[in-house]
Amino acid sequence: YRVFEAEKIKEYSYGVYPDVITMMELERLTSLFGPTEGRVVRFSDGGEVHRLAIVLCAGSRDMNRYVPYCSRICCMYSLKQAVLLKEHFNMDVWVFYTDIRAAGRGYEELYWRAQKDGINFVRGKVAEVWANKTTNKLVVKAEDTLMGNVVEEEFDLVALAVPLTPPE
């Protein structure tokens, strides 16, 4: 597979701000054999990450612009990372999602566990990501379709679950 080029999704600012990364890059950060030996840090300044946003379906399930289908693994590896970061680093993790696709053995249970562990779920599409120059944080603006309002939250790091595409 190939990882979709996140910089194509201009509204999410990948490539503009170093603290907007892909989920694959986050996976590498959390690895003991990764570049930071398992420490999750901001790329911009090496600082600690206390609040993390995970944006599901970043470029997938988009009939008009990017990839029209679901990759079928993003929800689960994102939830796995969210639970790991919450349990091992006591990180404040937010997951912005269209819907959670948890079809598989133990997948629904992982979703329930993430909810029980205190991971914040916001059902709705993220509109844009930008930097607040005053606080040095990233702002995620999204529609919360369950609450019927727009949310703007600040985060240290934003991870995009971009689609996987077949190789050429």
C-alpha positions in Angstrom: 0.0 0.0 0.0 0.9 3.7 -0.2 0.0 6.3 2.4 -2.1 9.1 0.8 -0.1 12.4 0.5 -1.5 14.4 3.4 -0.2 17.7 2.0 -2.9 17.5 -0.6 -5.5 18.2 2.1 -4.7 21.9 2.4 -7.2 22.7 5.2 -5.4 20.3 7.6 -2.0 22.1 7.2 0.2 19.1 6.9 3.6 20.3 5.7 2.8 23.8 6.8 3.1 23.2 10.6 5.6 20.5 11.8 3.2 19.4 14.6 0.6 18.2 12.1 1.6 14.6 11.4 0.1 11.4 10.0 -0.9 8.5 12.1 1.9 6.4 10.6 4.4 9.1 11.8 2.7 9.0 15.3 3.0 5.2 15.2 6.7 5.6 14.6 7.1 8.1 17.4 5.6 5.7 19.9 7.9 2.9 18.9 10.9 2.3 21.2 12.9 1.8 18.0 11.7 5.1 16.5 13.5 8.4 16.3 12.5 9.5 19.8 12.8 6.1 21.4 9.1 6.0 22.3 8.8 9.6 23.6 6.0 11.6 21.9 7.3 15.1 21.3 6.4 18.1 19.2 8.4 18.3 16.0 8.4 22.1 16.2 10.4 22.4 19.4 10.9 19.0 21.0 8.4 19.9 23.7 6.1 17.5 25.6 2.7 16.6 24.1 -0.1 16.8 26.6 -3.1 17.1 24.2 -3.4 15.2 21.0 -6.0 15.3 18.3 -6.6 12.4 16.0 -8.5 13.2 12.8 -10.1 10.1 11.2 -11.0 9.9 7.5 -8.5 12.6 6.7 -8.9 12.5 2.9 -10.8 9.3 2.7 -14.5 8.7 2.1 -14.5 11.9 0.1 -16.4 11.4 -3.2 -15.5 14.8 -4.7 -11.8 15.5 -3.9 -9.6 12.7 -2.5 -10.2 9.0 -1.9 -13.8 7.8 -2.1 -13.4 4.7 0.0 -12.6 3.6 3.6 -9.2 2.0 4.2 -10.8 -0.2 6.9 -7.9 -0.1 9.3 -7.5 3.5 10.2 -10.2 3.5 13.0 -8.6 0.5 14.8 -4.9 1.5 14.6 -6.0 5.1 15.7 -7.9 3.7 18.6 -5.0 1.5 19.6 -2.7 4.5 19.6 -5.2 6.6 21.5 -5.5 3.9 24.3 -1.8 3.5 24.4 -1.1 7.2 24.8 -3.8 7.6 27.4 -2.6 4.7 29.5 1.1 5.1 29.2 1.5 8.9 29.0 -1.8 10.1 30.6 -2.3 12.2 27.5 -5.5 14.1 26.8 -6.6 12.4 23.5 -9.4 13.6 21.2 -10.7 11.6 18.3 -12.6 13.4 15.6 -14.6 10.9 13.5 -17.3 10.5 10.9 -18.2 7.1 12.3 -16.2 4.4 14.0 -15.9 1.3 11.8 -15.1 -1.5 14.3 -15.9 -4.7 12.5 -13.6 -7.5 13.7 -12.8 -9.7 16.6 -12.3 -7.5 19.7 -12.6 -4.2 17.8 -15.9 -3.0 19.4 -14.4 -3.9 22.8 -11.4 -1.7 22.0 -13.8 1.2 21.1 -15.7 0.7 24.4 -12.4 0.6 26.3 -11.2 3.9 24.7 -14.5 5.5 25.8 -14.2 4.1 29.3 -10.5 5.3 29.5 -11.7 8.9 29.0 -10.7 9.5 25.4 -12.8 12.3 24.0 -14.8 11.5 20.8 -16.2 14.2 18.6 -18.5 13.0 15.9 -18.1 15.4 12.9 -15.8 16.4 10.1 -12.8 18.6 10.9 -13.0 21.7 8.9 -9.5 23.1 9.3 -6.3 23.1 11.4 -4.3 26.2 12.0 -1.7 27.6 14.5 -2.5 30.0 17.3 0.6 32.1 17.3 0.0 33.4 20.9 -0.2 30.0 22.5 2.0 28.1 20.1 -0.7 25.4 19.8 -2.6 24.0 16.9 -6.3 24.8 16.7 -8.7 22.1 15.4 -12.1 23.4 14.2 -14.8 20.8 13.7 -18.5 20.4 13.6 -19.9 18.3 16.5 -22.9 16.7 14.9 -24.1 15.1 18.1 -24.1 18.3 20.0 -25.1 20.5 17.1 -22.3 23.0 17.4 -18.9 24.0 16.2 -15.9 23.2 18.4 -12.5 24.8 18.4 -9.9 23.1 20.6 -6.1 23.6 21.0 -3.7 20.8 20.8 0.1 20.2 21.0 0.0 17.7 18.1 -2.5 16.7 15.4 -2.3 13.3 13.8 -4.2 12.6 10.5 -5.5 9.2 9.7 -5.0 9.5 6.0 -6.2 6.7 3.6 -4.1 3.9 2.3 -4.1 3.5 -1.4 -3.0 0.5 -3.6 0.5 0.6 -5.1 0.8 1.6 -8.8 
